[in-house]
Amino acid sequence: FLEAINISLNILSKHYMDRDLNRTGNSIVLISAGTGIFKVKPRLSLITKQRMLDSAFGIDCVSLARPPVHTVPLFVVNGRKHQSKDFYEVPHWMRISFTDCQKDFEKYVIAAAAAAAVIVVVVCFILF
């Protein structure tokens, strides 16, 4: 997870060289099938946080799962050498939003069926 963010930051960090319209924004959008809980390494977490804050990039995570009942995004950081337990961290530099694909699909199917019914009525009215 954090590796993907850092790869994006590598590409976007050279914003002053050979600028084109593909890289003018300061935001990263990440799509995840998970619920917003990520297991990360402590050193990589610190590096990513520092790079995000230094370069003033924003990151939006879109989750395709239902939202959990606790605060997300949530990093489960592997315990360091002197700490054997994992600890939790809420990254304030990342925003997350959720979508319910099944509910959205049903909504679009109903809207499409209603639109098709209106078209059939209009065509029948015009023909007769």
C-alpha positions in Angstrom: 0.0 0.0 0.0 2.6 2.6 1.1 4.9 1.3 -1.7 2.3 2.3 -4.3 2.0 5.8 -2.7 5.8 6.3 -2.8 6.0 5.2 -6.4 3.4 7.9 -7.3 5.4 10.4 -5.2 8.5 9.5 -7.2 6.8 10.4 -10.4 5.1 13.5 -9.1 8.2 14.9 -7.2 9.8 16.1 -10.5 7.0 18.6 -11.1 9.4 21.3 -12.1 11.1 19.3 -14.9 9.4 18.7 -18.3 6.0 19.7 -17.0 3.0 18.4 -19.0 -0.7 18.5 -18.3 -0.8 14.9 -17.1 1.1 15.8 -13.9 -0.2 19.3 -12.8 -2.5 18.1 -9.9 -1.3 17.7 -6.3 -3.5 14.8 -5.4 -3.3 11.0 -5.5 -6.5 8.9 -5.7 -6.1 5.3 -4.5 -8.8 2.7 -5.0 -8.9 -0.2 -2.6 -11.1 -3.2 -2.1 -10.3 -3.2 1.7 -12.0 -1.5 4.6 -9.3 1.1 5.3 -7.1 -0.9 7.6 -3.6 -1.3 6.3 -0.7 -3.2 7.9 2.5 -1.2 7.4 6.2 -1.1 8.3 7.2 1.6 10.8 10.1 3.1 8.8 8.1 3.2 5.5 5.2 4.8 7.4 7.4 7.6 8.6 9.1 8.1 5.2 5.7 8.3 3.4 4.2 10.6 6.0 7.2 13.0 5.7 7.2 12.9 1.9 3.4 13.6 1.8 3.8 16.6 4.1 6.9 18.0 2.5 5.6 17.9 -1.0 2.0 19.1 0.0 0.3 16.3 -1.9 -3.1 15.1 -0.8 -4.3 11.5 -1.0 -7.9 10.3 -1.3 -8.6 6.6 -0.9 -11.8 5.2 -2.3 -12.8 2.0 -0.7 -15.2 -0.4 -2.4 -16.2 -2.1 0.9 -18.7 -1.1 3.5 -17.3 1.3 6.2 -16.3 -0.3 9.5 -17.7 0.9 12.8 -14.3 2.3 13.9 -12.1 5.2 12.8 -10.5 4.7 9.4 -8.0 4.9 7.7 -6.1 2.9 10.3 -2.5 1.8 10.1 -1.5 -1.3 12.0 2.2 -0.7 12.4 4.5 -3.7 12.9 6.2 -3.6 16.3 9.8 -2.2 16.4 12.7 -4.2 17.7 12.3 -2.8 21.3 8.5 -3.0 21.0 7.2 -6.5 20.2 3.5 -5.4 20.0 1.9 -3.8 17.0 0.5 -0.3 17.5 -2.1 1.7 15.7 -1.8 5.0 13.9 -4.5 7.2 12.2 -2.8 9.0 9.3 -4.2 12.5 9.2 -2.7 13.2 5.8 -5.1 10.7 4.1 -8.8 10.9 3.4 -11.0 7.9 2.8 -14.5 7.5 1.3 -16.6 4.5 0.9 -19.0 3.3 -1.8 -21.5 0.4 -1.7 -21.2 -1.1 -5.2 -24.3 -3.3 -4.7 -26.5 -0.5 -3.6 -25.2 1.8 -6.3 -25.7 -0.9 -8.9 -29.4 -1.4 -7.8 -29.9 2.4 -7.9 -28.6 2.6 -11.5 -30.7 -0.4 -12.6 -33.8 1.2 -11.3 -33.0 4.5 -12.9 -32.2 2.8 -16.3 -35.5 0.8 -16.1 -37.5 4.1 -15.4 -35.7 5.8 -18.3 -36.5 2.9 -20.6 -40.2 3.0 -19.6 -40.4 6.7 -20.3 -38.8 6.2 -23.8 -41.3 3.4 -24.6 -44.2 5.6 -23.6 -42.9 8.5 -25.7 -42.4 6.2 -28.7 -45.9 4.7 -28.4 -47.4 8.2 -28.1 -45.6 9.4 -31.2 -46.4 6.3 -33.2 -50.1 6.2 -32.3 
